[in-house]
Amino acid sequence: MTYKKLLIATHNIGKLNEFREIFTHLPLELVSLKDQDVEEDVEETGSTMEENATLKAQTYAKLCDMLTLADDSGLEVEALEGAPGPFSKRYAGPNASDQDRIDYLLFQMRGVPWENRNAQFRSVISLVDRGKEILQCQGICYGKIALEPKGSEGFGYDPIFYLPEQNCTMAELTSEQKNRISHRGIAGREMVALISHAGKDVLC
């Protein structure tokens, strides 16, 4: 069987692998920007995750002439009035590492008591074909900002995102466990359902 290719608009191998696990039962071959020899980064000029996800999907769909999926995910912290939100990746500066971002967020949260450290990860996914958005969905995962990093799995803010029901951080979960409860896993499964319902309009 020849699978239709789906471009996952990311240079992040961790994110690509998460989507490959989530989309494993769909007749789609997932490829990355690296697979398509695309080095360009789309400037996220939108003020919301919805705008940024669609912007990235539309841009790369036109560039590669492919069915394209893009997500914009962010950490929204109650004590910081929803920050960093759509600016999560650039929160500590444009060239900051994951560790830089974690350190900066913990610095911003210094002195905030445990009961006020509520946060959520939110992911918005847009699917674009022939330059037009055809599907969009979102997923939310609730937790708290930990007092210190724990765990070595995942990426981004995972080591300081504490999950009360799991009694551990996101970075202490296996990839399979994470995909069952994460914001991207929730949004991804909703997208799988939408694609399956759309049927041949997407898969052919």
N, C-alpha and C positions, 0 to 999 in steps of 0.2 A: 504493500500500500504506500502511495506517495502522500505524505502529509503536507498540508499547507504550512508555510513558515509564518511564524509570529515573532516579530521583532520586539524584544523587551528593551525599552529605551533606557539602558543603564550601562555604566562602566563598572558597576559594583558587582563582583562575582558572588558575594554573599547574597545579595538581593536576587540575582539571576537564579541561583540554586534554590532559593525559597520558592520562586515562581515555578521552577521545573517540578518541584515536589507537589505543589498545589495543582498544577495543570496536567499531571501525569496521565490522567485517563481521557484527555481530549486528543483527537487526532490532529494535533498541531506540533510542529517542530519548533521549539523555542530557540531563538538565536539572540545574541547580544550585539551591542554596537561594535564591540571588538571583532566579532565574527564577520561583520559587514565592513570592517576596516574604516569605521567612522570614529574620528578623534574629536570632532567638534563637541563642545559643551553648549547647551542651550541656556542662555541667561534667564533665570527664573524671575521675571519682572512682574508677575502677578502678585496681588495682595492676599490671595487665598490659595489654599492647596488645590481647590477645584480648578482655578485659573491656571496654575502652574502645571498640573497634570495634563490638562488639555493642550496647553501651549507646547509642552515637550512632545506629546504624542503626535500632534499635527505637524510639527517641524520635522521630526525624524521620519514620519510616514511619507512626507513629500520628498525628503532627501533620498530615501532608500526605495521609494515606490513599493511599500510593503504594508500589510496589515500590522499595526503598531500599537503596543500597550505601554503606557507610562503611568507611574504612580508618583504622587508627592506625599510624603509622610512626614509627620512632625510630632514633637513632644509638646503637649500643652499643660502648663503647670499652673494650678489654681492660685498659689501664692504670688506668682509673677504675672497675674492677670492674663493668663493664656499664652504667655511667651514660653519658649521661643517660637512655637507654632510653625508657620511656613518658612521661618528663617532659621530652623533648627540646625541645618548644616553650616550656616554662616554665622552662628551665634557668637562664636569666639574669634571671628575673623575669617577672611576668605580662604586662607591657606592652613587653617587649624586642623590638627589631627583629631581622631576620636578622643584620645586622652585629653587633649587641650579643651575640647568641648565639655567633657565630663568635669574636669577641674574647674572650669569657669562657671558651670551651672551650680556645682556644689558651693563655690564661693558666693554666688548670688543667693543661695539658700541658707547661708550660715545663720544660725540663731533661730531658724524657723522650727517650731516644735513639731513633733511627729504627727500630731492630730491635724496639722495644717499643711502637710506635705502631699496632699492629693494631686494626682496628675493623670493624664491619659495620653496614650499613643493613638494617633488617628492617621489613617491611610485613605487617600482618594485615588481611585484608578480610572483612567480614561482609555477607551479603545477607539482607535481611529482607522478608517479604511478609505483609501482614495482621498485623503485630506479632510474628510468629514468625520466628526465625532459621531459614533453610533451607540456607544454604551458608556455609562459612568456609574460607579458605586463607591461606597465607603465602608470602612470597618473601624471600630473603636475598641481599645483594650484599656481597662481601668487599673490603676495601681497607685503607688506612692514613690516619692523620690527617697531612695535609701540614704543613710548617713555616710556610707562609704561604698566604693565599688566592690562587687563580688561576682566571681564567675569569669570564665574565659571564652564562652561560646558567643555566637551572634556578632553584632557590630554596633556602632553608634552608641546610643545611650543605654543599651541593654544592661551593662553592669550596675547601673544605679536605678533601674526601674524595678521596684519591688512589687511582687504580686502576692497580696495577702492570702489568697486562697491556695496558693502554691507554697507559701512560706519560703520563698526564694526570689532572687532576681531573674529577669529574663535571660541573663547571660549564664545562669546555672541550669537552664533547660537544654535538652537535646534539641536538634533541629525539628524532629518529629513532634515533640511536645510543644515547642514554640509555635509551630504552624497550626496546631489545633486551637490555640487561644489568642494568638497575636492579632493585632490590627490588620496586618497585611494578609494573614491567613484568612481572617473573617471576610475582608474585602475580596480576596482572591476567590474564595469559594462562592461568594455571591456572583462574581464575574463569570465563573465556570457555569453556574446555573443560568445566567442570562445568555451566555454563548450557546449553551445546549438548547435553550428554548428558541433562540433565533435560528438554530440549525444551519441549513445550507446557505442562508444569507451571509453567514460569517465564515463557515468552514469550507466553502467551495470557492 
